[in-house]
Amino acid sequence: MLEEKNMELQDIVSKYPPRQIMLLPIIIIILALISLGATYFATGSPVKLGVEFTGGTLVTVPSEASQEEVAAEFEGYPLVDIRDIGNRYMMQFGPMSDAEYTELAKLANEKFVSPEIRHMGPIYSKELQEQVVKYIPLSFILMAIVVFLVFRELVVSLLVVICALADILIAAASMNLTGVQLSLGTVAALLMLIGYSVDTDLLLSMRVLKRKGAVDEKIIGAMGTGLTMAGTTIAAVISLIIISNFLYLIVPSFTRMDVIADMSTVLIFGLAADIFNTWVTNAQGLRWYLGRPKKAARGQKR
């Protein structure tokens, strides 16, 4: 069984030349950029922004009526989105004047029992946008510096950074496809993906550069460990998806855990992207780099 598994991994790693295999991740990254670009031209942002970043009001009401009936109660207000979260509806309203907000809150309290109302001002939202724009690029810069200090190899460091960036681009594009908005929770998920991506890429690069043996054999050895790691992480995230989306169907007193559901959706797409980018993009990049005439002898010695 172990020999068969090694043979399968051998086929994945070394069946085709690195330059030929690298065309596939390039195509996927281009498709992700097209998705993000289309959303940017349509909305002014690469991903759809949640209320934390746009400003507005979130109103959550208990109701057994249909989604259309609940939305009709708030006709005349800037209703942006409405979601069924298990015996409750969460509605997102765009920016409005203080007078409109007061009328909205009064209407919600008159029509529904104990509604939850949360208002986010545009000034605070603008500050959050500025922080995201500042700190996500900063995290990539610091990551690149640390990786370069560890390996002292420019190409190896660039591969790690490119793979992490590709993971984020694919995860962000998946948000557009699944309707998940950028919120404080999904920003946290994207930052977690950066850390996870660097971890798996460092595992691969350390095994390939620091151990002795043929490059392909070292990649296969690292892949066995990495895929086991990824499998346990994905299993945990799938559990979160099931609990956050469907627990209320079993226990009616619970509601859909919207923030956790959105975070786990981003994570599952990001983890799938990381498997691909680590064991295809980075692995084939290392095969190409260490297989060059000047590096071939060095790769065999290690």
C-alpha positions, 0 to 999 in steps of 0.5 A: 500500500505504501509503495503504491502511494509513493508511486502515485506521488511520484507520478504527480511530482515528476511525470511532466516537466516543471515548465509544462506543469507550471502553466496550470497554476498560471491559468488559475491565478489569471482566472482569479485576477479576472474575477477580482478585476470584474468585481472591482469594476462593478463595485469599486472593490476586488471583493464585496464589502460587508457593513464593517467596511461600507457603513450601514445598519444590520438588523436581525429579526425573528420571523417565520414569514418568507424572506420576501414578506420580511423584506417588504416590511422595510420597503423604502429603506436602503436594503442591501442584503437579506439572509435566512439564518435559521428562524431569523433574518439578517438584513443589511441596510446601506448608509442612511441619515440619523432620522432614517435610522431612528425610523428604521429602528422604531419600525423594527421594534414595532413589527418584530419581537426583540430585534437586534440592531447594529449600526456602523458609521462611515468614519469607522468603516473608512478607518477599517478599510485603511487598516486592511489596505495597510496591514495585509501588504505589510504582512507579505513584506515581513513574511518575505523578509523572514523567508529570505533570512531563513533560506538566503535564496532569492528564488526560493523566497519568491516562490514562498511569497508567490504561493501565499499570494496565490492562495489569497487571490484564489480565496478572495475570488471564491468569496465573489463566487459564493457571495461571502462579503469582506468582514472583520471575520473574513479578513481574519481568515485571510490572514490565517491563510497567509500564516498557514501557506507560509508554514506548508511552503517552509516545510517543503522548502526546508525538506528540499534544501536542507536534507540529502537525496534526490530532489523528487524524493525529498518533495515526495517525503515532504508531500506525505507529511504536508497532505496529512497536515492539510487533511486534518485541517480541512476536516476541522474546517468542514466540521465548522462549516457543518455546525455553523450552517446546519446546527440550527436545523437540529437545535431550533434554539440556535441560529446560523453562525454567520461569521463562522460560516463565512470564515470557514467558507474562505478557509476551505477554499484557501486550504484547497488552493494551498494544497495546489500551490504548495505541491504543484506551484512551489514543488515544481518551481523548486524542481526547475530551480534546483534542476538547472545546470548550475544547481543540479550538482548542489541539489544532489549533494543536499 
